[in-house]
Amino acid sequence: LDNACGTIAMIHSIMNNRDILGVSGSDCIAEKFYKATIDMDGDGRGRYLDTFQDIVDVHNKLVTAGQSNVVESDKVSHHFVCITSVSGHLVELDGAYNSGPNIIHKISESEGFLSTAAKF
């Protein structure tokens, strides 16, 4: 996958919320990827993602479906990450700059996820 940080951010978001989104136990592409990679480490999942044709096809289709022109990888000036909640903590998932999940801080019950993430 080339220039895929947005796609990877979406995969992080979906995989960390499988039950809420109704993905868990379904026959969708995301669940197939999850089942195929559940026993792999992060590096293994990344290598597998490059060859998982269903996700590659969706990524390539969406890249050309937008309103802007496709930009060559070496000229990209934006980057997407995933911010999610894991065990009551705000967590940044960014494989390009972090070697693993970056735990930002605990989400207070009075603020909730969205307010906490917006402040980050």
ZIFEN-V205955 format. One record per backbone hydrogen bond with DSSP energy under -0.5 kcal/mol. NH is the residue of the N-H (numbers start at 1). CO is the residue of the C=O. Records with the same first field share a line. If there is no record, write none. Layout:
NH: CO ; CO
This chain:
8: 4
9: 5
10: 6
11: 7
12: 8
13: 9
14: 10
15: 11
16: 12
17: 14
18: 15
21: 17
22: 18 ; 19
23: 18
24: 18
26: 23
32: 28
33: 29
34: 30
35: 31
36: 32
37: 33
38: 34
40: 37
45: 41
46: 42
47: 43
48: 44
49: 45
50: 46
51: 47 ; 48
52: 48 ; 49
53: 51
55: 52
56: 52
57: 53
58: 54
59: 55
60: 56
61: 57
62: 58
63: 59
64: 60
65: 61 ; 62
66: 62
75: 72
76: 73
82: 93
84: 82 ; 91
86: 84 ; 89
89: 86
90: 105
91: 84
92: 102
93: 82 ; 91
94: 92
97: 94
98: 94
102: 92
103: 101
104: 90 ; 102
105: 90
107: 88
108: 106
111: 108
112: 108
115: 111
116: 112
117: 113
118: 114
119: 115
120: 116
